[in-house]
Amino acid sequence: MTDAALLRTTRTFYDAIAADYAERFRAELEAKPLGRAMLAAFAELVRAGGDSSAGPVADLGCGPGRVTAHLRSLGLEVFGIDLSPEMVALARREHPGVRFEVGSMTDLGLADGALAGVVAWYSVIHTPPGRLPAVFAEFHRLLAAGGHLLLAFQVGDEPLHLAQPFGHPVALDFNRLQPEGVAELLSRTGFVVQARLVREPDASEKVPQAYLLARKPSPSSPSSPSSESSESSA
């Protein structure tokens, strides 16, 4: 499937289920203390980021906006982006004080280093694994030096094919991922992985859930690729 076809399929899927999805997962974050803990850690790191905290945070694949609004409650300047116009309309109604826009996480039209943070909360699961390096490279480009990235995704090796959710005549594949593989891709892109958390599935889930927190190093950071190469050549 081409990138354009995948975007159309994903948009159609979420437009169809937007209202049911928003109602089903309205209180989801309240029941996920470990997820909230990772969001809180991300927010604290962004706020403490010095020059890198000057830009906003983007919640990419924001859906009905519950995570975006939660991040704002944690003191971040944040906006949400989603492919689905129906999801964005719901988010704007539910959270009128927060900015939401229709768009793609790989085509935001922002300058290099424009963001202090990027959150992709269960949104890279719609990216075919072979295309993840390009997506992570775009996240890296968007982040200011010292900026932070938080990912959440389901753990596994086999994709889930979901058909007719809530009785709607649509279907979509959800790609489960292995934290070690994602961490390796992030490192190859130039990120420094700071933390990874895998929790067991709760009663509503079938597989473990993963959270990865990473940082785009500053040029002067000992962990940055440029400083490592200069030290090795000294």
Buried (B, 14 or more C-beta within 10 A) or exposed (E): EEBEEBBEBBBBBBBBBBBEBBEEBEEEBEEBEEBBEBBEBBBBBBBEBEEBBEBBBBBBBBBBBBBBBBBBEBEBBBBBBBBBEBBBBBBBEBBEEBBBBBBBBBEBEBEEBBBBBBBBBBBBBBBEBEBBEEBBBBBBBBBBBBBBBBBBBBBBEEBBEEEEBEEBEBEBBBBBBBBEEBBEBBBEBBBBBBBBBEBEEEEEEEBBBBBBBBBBBBEEBEEBEEBEEEEEEE
